[in-house]
């Protein structure tokens, strides 16, 4: 009788106060919540300072501050857009599987008591925001040392809402058409890396090469800074992939293991290839291999085991090295810091290899459909991501060029360096 009375009282309170903790305490998991909060911090750490320092060490000393500023600027503008409309468009009820609505614009309805699974919606929305931030920031590396900062911010703002958000909804949003097909993209091989890689290539092509490319390009001014940034990215990637499980369980731990082994294997593979070809191994090459392994394992990390991660890492080191060393030369597009060659190619590779290494034999959880069918779905997802990223980005860049009077700095400013010409500061004062 007492239990029945409690149930009646709880139901009445739930009707009167639908957002109270009485309605949510039953399914809120504090352990899952703590893990996602930590993962949110880790993924934020990937962009600022991780990616900022990784890119800054690879450019000339006259552009080190400009690259850091670009990463910070992108983080700020994407964050505001995520609040205004991005989160709602990505994760609200679907319009025909294409994009979500605006019912959660300005985070309307996102309260301290609203839930997403077993975690607060506040934590889920913040975690997903960090993915949108790093996706846009990744593109910075393809066109460093020659783009106007105002043009970059405008491009990334439009790109977030027009390219990233729809693809995010297609693959991760409830009702998204690619999610309905069964696309496997655990932590953003297509959503983050392929979309950013393709778009970065488009922007680099429209913008044009750096002065003197490819014959008179300066080497990285501070490889140690790049290595430090790569280390921060490696650490943050545990939150990127492990956090994408959205619960603190064995699946999150397995994703972290697969991620780590892929990074290590890719770095070793890259260094071995350098040794065979040049009889030297470089720190920049080794950490580029690390990033290649991390980007490639990302879409598969939650579906595979440690052995799968190891093999994917080896494949990532070889394939991404080939894109950097050979394919980039064929196209003669100045993808300055190899965004497409590492993230675009790596994300696409991992999105295909997941079909092979999700098998129980490699420690994975298996496929939900026959392998041939899953492979077909993955190809459809990749082609859709590539097509939309390419087309929409081209339109965005052309539009931005019109409203800003060109997206590239003039030759004098480029030779002087963007630190002084765009920001009036120096990274180093000797």
Secondary structure, DSSP 8 states (H G I E B T S, - for coil): -HHHHHHHHHHHHHHH-TTSHHHHTTT--HHHHHHHHHHHHHHHHIIIIIIHHHHHTTS-GGGHHHHHHHHHHHHHHHHHHIIIIIHHHHHSSEETTTEE-STTGGGTT--SS-EETTEEHHHHHHHHHHHHHHHHHHGGGGSTTSB-HHHHHHHHHHHIIIIIHHHHHHHHSTT-HHHHHT---SS-IIIIIIHHHHHHHHHHHHH---TTTTTS----S-HHHHHHHHHHHHHHHIIIIIGGG-SSSHHHHHHHHHHHHHHHHHHHHHHHHHHHHHS---HHHHHHHHHHHHHHHHTTTTT--HHHHHHHHHHHHHHHHHIIIIIHHHHT---TT-HIIIIIHHHHHHHHHHHHHTSGGGT----SS-HHHHHHHHHHHHHHHHHHHHHHHHHHHHHHHHHHT-SB--HHHHHH-HHHHHHS--S---
